[in-house]
Amino acid sequence: MVDLGISVVAVAELMHGAYRAQDEARKQRRLKFIERLCADIPIYPVTLEVARMVGRMEGELAGRGISVAFEDLAIGATALALGFEVATANVRHFKLIPGLKILAV
């Protein structure tokens, strides 16, 4: 069995994409997909532990002159806290998060 889930932050990113759709039909398809996804896969919140990890990572990376989007840090920290890998097409950003295992899709 494979444990999987999605960060609540990723849900916010998906919603953002749905509402930027070029037309109403596309927006509705995206919203329907998001609702099915949320019904079928556990959604993990940003906990206090995750928030502390995000702040630490953001500060440490910034101190080295590296900038990673807050959303990516929150998703990565959630995965780290749960012991999960991140499945993503955005390897370029997630590979900057120390200790994070990435599954390129």
MARZA-737156 format. One line per 10 residues: number of its first residue (from 1); for each residue x, y, z of C-alpha. Coordinates in Angstrom, 2 decimals, decimal comma, padded with zeros to 5 digits, always signed. Layout:
N
NUM = X/Y/Z; ... .
# end
This chain:
105
1 = +000,00/+000,00/+000,00; +001,20/+003,51/-000,80; +000,45/+006,37/+001,58; -000,39/+009,52/-000,26; -002,01/+012,82/+000,34; -002,06/+016,40/-000,74; -001,17/+019,54/+001,14; -003,96/+022,01/+001,74; -001,59/+024,52/+000,11; -001,64/+022,49/-003,11 .
11 = -005,44/+022,63/-003,00; -005,19/+026,43/-002,83; -002,87/+026,41/-005,85; -005,28/+024,20/-007,79; -008,17/+026,51/-006,92; -006,14/+029,48/-008,10; -005,60/+027,72/-011,42; -009,28/+026,87/-011,75; -010,35/+030,48/-011,30; -007,78/+031,65/-013,86 .
21 = -009,29/+029,41/-016,52; -009,87/+030,97/-019,93; -013,55/+030,03/-019,99; -016,34/+028,90/-017,70; -016,42/+025,32/-018,99; -012,73/+024,83/-018,26; -013,12/+026,41/-014,84; -015,99/+024,05/-014,00; -014,00/+020,99/-015,16; -011,10/+022,03/-012,98 .
31 = -013,32/+022,67/-009,97; -014,98/+019,28/-010,41; -011,57/+017,61/-010,58; -010,46/+019,37/-007,39; -013,59/+018,28/-005,54; -013,08/+014,64/-006,63; -009,44/+014,82/-005,62; -010,31/+016,22/-002,18; -012,95/+013,54/-001,67; -010,59/+010,71/-002,62 .
41 = -007,22/+011,71/-001,15; -006,37/+012,81/+002,40; -005,73/+016,54/+002,70; -002,98/+017,51/+005,13; -003,06/+020,87/+006,93; -000,28/+023,30/+007,67; +000,39/+022,46/+011,29; +002,46/+024,42/+013,78; +005,30/+021,95/+013,16; +005,07/+022,56/+009,41 .
51 = +004,91/+026,35/+009,90; +008,08/+026,24/+012,00; +009,82/+024,14/+009,35; +008,79/+026,58/+006,61; +010,11/+029,55/+008,56; +013,39/+027,80/+009,33; +013,90/+026,62/+005,75; +012,96/+029,98/+004,27; +015,37/+031,78/+006,59; +018,22/+029,33/+006,01 .
61 = +017,77/+029,38/+002,24; +017,45/+033,17/+002,13; +020,65/+033,41/+004,16; +022,36/+031,54/+001,32; +020,75/+033,75/-001,33; +018,26/+031,08/-002,42; +014,60/+031,95/-002,90; +011,87/+029,29/-002,94; +008,18/+030,19/-003,17; +006,38/+030,03/+000,18 .
71 = +003,81/+027,64/-001,30; +006,52/+025,19/-002,39; +008,17/+025,39/+001,02; +004,84/+024,70/+002,75; +004,15/+021,70/+000,50; +007,69/+020,42/+000,98; +007,61/+020,88/+004,75; +004,29/+019,04/+004,93; +005,84/+016,13/+003,03; +008,91/+016,14/+005,27 .
81 = +006,77/+016,18/+008,42; +004,80/+013,18/+007,14; +007,79/+011,30/+005,73; +006,37/+011,56/+002,21; +007,99/+012,20/-001,15; +006,68/+015,02/-003,33; +005,43/+014,00/-006,77; +005,90/+017,04/-008,97; +006,75/+018,36/-012,40; +008,36/+021,31/-010,61 .
91 = +011,61/+019,55/-009,69; +013,61/+022,76/-010,14; +012,05/+024,41/-007,06; +011,50/+021,40/-004,83; +015,08/+020,11/-005,21; +016,20/+023,21/-003,28; +014,44/+021,97/-000,13; +016,98/+020,10/+002,01; +016,11/+016,49/+002,77; +013,04/+016,39/+000,54 .
101 = +012,63/+013,31/-001,62; +011,17/+014,08/-005,04; +009,35/+011,88/-007,51; +009,50/+013,61/-010,90; +006,29/+013,25/-012,89 .
# end
